[in-house]
Amino acid sequence: MAVPGYVSSQLAALGRDYQAILGRVFEYVLSNLKIGPPEHQKRAANMQWYCLRSQAPAVANTEWSIEHGLSGIPYVCIPVMDPREVDSTTNLKITRAADAKRIYLSCGVANAP
């Protein structure tokens, strides 16, 4: 997470007019970062963050894959739960390394969203 104090310290080298304008821009951006609610394979509101939606197979602990749609191999995969969905779970396991097309998972719970 970006720290506003760091931005201010860097802007201090600029003239007052530039400090004021860029300070307001950074304040706006830092206080308005949003992750969602994104759609499957769509970029989040204003972050380099993509949502992948899927459902675990009907048999628990069975590998399945999700096409990620990115231009390269994903750096991280972070399970996220919707607090409005009853029985949501993050009981996920990476079953093999992601590649340029897909991530590979299994879940200890059958049909988990």
C-alpha positions in Angstrom: 0.0 0.0 0.0 1.3 3.4 -0.9 1.9 5.8 2.0 0.7 9.4 1.5 3.6 10.7 3.5 6.1 9.3 1.1 4.3 11.0 -1.8 4.4 14.3 0.0 8.1 14.0 0.7 8.8 13.4 -3.0 6.6 16.4 -4.0 8.5 18.7 -1.7 11.2 19.1 -4.3 8.7 20.7 -6.7 7.4 24.3 -6.7 4.4 25.1 -4.6 2.0 25.1 -7.6 3.1 21.6 -8.7 3.0 20.4 -5.1 -0.6 21.5 -4.6 -1.8 20.0 -7.9 0.0 16.7 -7.7 -0.7 16.4 -4.0 -4.5 16.5 -4.7 -4.1 14.0 -7.5 -2.2 11.5 -5.3 -4.6 12.1 -2.4 -7.5 11.3 -4.7 -5.9 8.2 -6.2 -4.7 6.8 -2.8 -8.0 7.2 -1.1 -10.1 5.8 -4.0 -8.4 2.5 -4.8 -11.0 -0.2 -5.5 -10.7 -3.9 -6.1 -14.2 -4.8 -7.1 -16.8 -6.0 -7.7 -15.1 -7.2 -10.8 -16.4 -9.6 -13.4 -14.7 -12.8 -14.5 -11.5 -12.1 -16.4 -12.0 -8.3 -16.1 -9.7 -5.8 -14.6 -10.8 -4.3 -11.2 -12.0 -0.7 -11.1 -8.6 0.9 -10.8 -6.0 -1.6 -9.9 -4.0 -4.2 -11.8 -6.2 -6.9 -10.3 -8.3 -9.4 -12.1 -11.1 -11.6 -10.9 -11.5 -15.2 -11.9 -14.8 -16.8 -11.0 -15.3 -20.6 -11.0 -16.9 -23.4 -9.1 -15.2 -26.5 -7.7 -16.1 -29.8 -9.2 -18.9 -32.0 -7.8 -16.2 -34.3 -6.3 -14.1 -32.8 -3.6 -10.3 -32.7 -4.1 -10.6 -33.0 -7.9 -8.3 -30.8 -9.9 -9.8 -28.3 -12.3 -8.4 -25.3 -14.1 -9.5 -21.8 -14.8 -8.4 -19.8 -17.9 -7.0 -16.6 -16.5 -6.9 -14.5 -19.8 -3.7 -12.6 -18.8 -0.8 -12.0 -21.1 1.6 -13.9 -18.9 1.8 -16.2 -15.9 0.0 -14.8 -12.9 2.2 -13.7 -9.9 -0.3 -14.6 -7.2 -3.7 -16.2 -6.8 -5.7 -14.8 -3.8 -9.0 -16.5 -2.9 -11.7 -14.0 -2.1 -15.1 -14.7 -0.4 -18.3 -12.7 -1.0 -19.7 -12.1 2.5 -23.2 -12.2 1.0 -22.7 -15.8 -0.2 -23.6 -18.3 2.5 -21.3 -21.3 2.7 -18.5 -19.6 0.8 -15.1 -21.2 1.3 -11.5 -20.6 0.5 -10.5 -24.3 1.0 -8.4 -24.1 -2.2 -5.1 -25.9 -3.1 -2.8 -25.1 -6.0 -2.3 -28.5 -7.7 0.3 -27.4 -10.3 2.1 -24.3 -11.3 0.1 -21.8 -13.3 1.0 -21.4 -16.9 0.5 -18.7 -19.6 -3.2 -19.9 -20.0 -4.5 -21.4 -16.8 -4.3 -21.8 -13.0 -4.8 -25.3 -11.6 -6.7 -25.9 -8.3 -8.5 -28.4 -6.2 -10.9 -27.8 -3.3 -11.7 -29.9 -0.3 -15.4 -28.9 -0.6 -17.5 -30.1 -3.5 -19.3 -27.5 -5.7 -17.7 -24.6 -3.7 -18.0 -21.2 -5.5 
